[in-house]
């Protein structure tokens, strides 16, 4: 009898780790003598994830910005504490050499810290006091959009996942991420980190499955308010844009096809937060 325990990577929905409601799994060969099972998500799993994300929006969006920053910082701490595990996953599944895997892990932690710092600052940068005729104050302030779907690159990697996830969390959005089958061991190990990092249940939901099968489901779902699509395949951006227009989703497409592009300083910053905030304007009488 083999002493090896073959792992099944489950989904992450509402702070729990359920199997796919369809019962489908796909084998992923890591090496000749090592195989893992990956849950293949269905449309019902997506609906469950969106329901969990929708329930999490009110409390998360109203949380103090400093608290959201502390939670992002905590994710970075927990990721760093498990760095050897993630370096091993990057070597195994992303086929990186160890020095490259170590660099990607460090950049991923740095990216989280970068966005942790933005949580209580983006509001001042994007807000404004508007000039209006008459004795009124007019203020414009950024607020969370709601539920954001994240479609990171299908190629295995940790930094692209962080680069897509962290900016959506800064203003108080909740998220539903779709990981490819090949990237699932990294994405679901990240879910285990999130589960121990004080992230409220439902704020981050991670599914594993086929983008070809689920992209249209993501685009059509009326419970999703925005979508981030990165490294799109042929026709994917057009499909998402066309279908998302019917459900009035905001769509952001990042055409990063190479790993080195995610390590570029341009792959972080206020420009990644801004697509998924809405501007709320309030008027108030000055009085006399």
N, C-alpha and C positions, 0 to 999 in steps of 0.2 A: 504493500500500500504506500502511495506517495505521501510524504509529509507536507507537500505543498498544498496550500488552501487557495483555490482559484477565486478571485474576488469578483463580485457583481457590483458594478457602480450603478447606484440607484439615482432617481431624480431628486431634486431639492425644491419642494413646494410648501409654502407656508411654514417654513422652519422645520419641516419634517423630511424624511427620506423614504418616500413611497416608491414602489415599483410602478411601471407603466400600467394603466388600467387595461391595456390591450394584452398584457402578459408577454409582449414581444421583447426578446433580447437578441443581440448580435454578438458573435464572438470576435474578439480582437486579439490577434496573435502578437505577443510582445517579443517572443523568441521561440525557438523550436520546442522548448519544454515549458513555456509560460504562456498561458492564455487567460484573458479576463472576459467577462460578459458585460455588455453595455445595454442598458435599457433603451429601447427605441420608442420615443414618445409619439403619441397620437393627438388628434385634434381635441379629444376629451381631456387629455393631460394639459394641453394649452389652455383650455377653458378653466380648468381647476386652478392653474397658475395665475391667470388673469384675475379670477375671483379673489384669490389670496392677496394679490398685489393691490387690487382696488380697495380691499378692506384696510390695508396698511397705510394708504395714502394720507388720510386725515391726521393721524397721530404723528406720522413721520414728517409731514410737511409743516406741522405746527411746532415740532421740536425746536428747542433753542439751536441756532446755528453752531454755537460752541459745542453742544452735545454731539451734533452730527460730525463735527471735526474730530472730536475725541474718539468717536466710534471708528472713523476712517483710520485714525492713528492706531487704534487698537488692532484693526485688521492687519496693518503693517507689522505691528509687534508680533502677532501670532504667526504671520507668514514667515517672518524672520526666525522665529523659534523653531519652525519646521523646515528650515532651509535645506537641510540635507535630503529630506524626502522629496522636495520639489526639484532640487538639482538632479536627483536620480530620475524623476519623472521626465524632466526635459531631455536628459541624456537618452532615456529609453524610448520615449514616444516622439519627441521632436527631432531626435537624431543629432543633437548638438554635442560638441565636445565639451568636456567639463568646464574649461575656462569660459566658454561662451554661455554655458548654462548658469554659471555663477554670476556672470555679468547681467544676464536677463533677470535673475532673481533679485539682484541688487537694484536694477532699474525699476522693477515692479514695485518694490518697497518704497523707493524714492518717489514714484508716481503717486502712490497713495498719500505719502506725506505732503506732496505738492498740493493735492486737492484738499487734504485736511486743513491746510492753511487758507484755502480759498473760502471755506464754509462761512466764515463771519466777515468776509471782505467783498465778495462778489456783489452783494447788495448795494454797497456804497458806490461801486464802480458803475453799475448798470442803472442805478436810480437817478432821478433828476428832479429838480424843482422847475416847473414850467412857467414861462411868462404868459400871463393871461390878462385880458382887459377887464377892468373892474376890481372891486375890493375882495379878491379871493386868493386863497392859497391853492395851488395845484401840484400834487406830488405824483410821480410815477415810480412804481416799485416792482422789482421782479418777484414772481411767485412760481412755485412748481407747476409744471404742466399736468402731471398726473402719473399715469402708467406708461412706461417707455419700454418698447421691445428692443432688444440688443441682438444683433446678428454679427458676431465677430468673425474673423477669418476662419475658414475650415481647416487650415493648416495648424497643427498643434503648436501651442505656445502659451506662455503665461502673460507676457507683457501686453499683447493685444487685448486679452481679456480685461486686464486692469485698466487699460487706456479707454476701453468702451464703458466699463462699469462705473468707475469712480466719478467722472464728471456728471453722470446722470444722477448720482446720489447727493451731490453737493447741495442743490436747491431744495431737496426734499421729495424727489420723484421716487416711486417704487419701480422695480424692473422685472422683466421676464427675459432671460437670456437663452438662446438656443446654441448649444455646443454641437459641433460635428462629432460623429462616432470616434474619429481618430483623436480628437482633442478631449474627449470625455474624461479620461483618467485625470487629466490636469484640472479640468473644470470642476469635476465632482470632488476632487481633493480640496480645491478652493472652497467649495460649499461647506466642507467639514471645518475649514478655518472660520468661515462666516458664522457657522453655528456656535462657535465658542468665542465670538468677538463682540458680543452684546448687540448684534444687528437684530432689530425687532423682526419677529416672524412675518413673512410676506413681503418685506422690503426688497429682498433679492430672491428670485426664483430661477432655478437653472434646469433646463430640459436638455436632453441629448437626443439626437435624431438626425433625420435627413432634411437639409434645407430645401431640397427640391420638392419634398413631400409637404412641408409645413409652411413654406414662405407665403403662399397665397392665403393660408389660414391666419397667419400673423397679420397680413395686410388687410384682410376683410373684417377682422374682429373689432367690433364697435366699442369694446371696453378698453382698447389701447389708444392712447392719445398721441403717441409719437413713436418713431422708429429710427434706429441707427443701423445702417447696413454698411459693412466694411468688406473690402475685397470682393465686390460683386462678380458673379459669373456672368456668362453671356445671357442677356435679356432679363437678369434679375432686378436691376435697378428700374427698368421700364415696367416690369410686372408690379413691383412694390409701389411705384409712383401711381400707376393706373388704378390699382385696387384700393390703395390707401386714400385716394381722393374721395372715394365714396363714403368712407368712414371718417373723413376730415382729420386724418392723422398728419402730424408734421413729420417730414421725412428728411433725414440727413444721410448722405452717401459719402463714405470715405473710400477713395479708390487707392488704398495702400496694398500693393501686391507683393511687396518684398519685406522681409523681416527687419532689415536695417531702417526702413522708414519709420517703424514704431519706436525706435531708439532716438529718433531725431527730436530736438527740443520743440519743433513745430507740432509734435503729436501730443502736446499737453497745453493747458492754459485756458484762459477765459473764453476763447473761441470755441472750445469744446463744451463749455457749460451753457453758453448763450442759446444754442438752438433749442434747448428744452426748458426754457423758462417762458412765462407769459408776463406781460407788463400790465400791471393793474394801476389805474390812475384814480386818484381821489381828489375831490374838490371840497374846499371848506371856506366858509365865510371868514373874513378877517375880523369882523365886528367893528366896533367904533371905539 
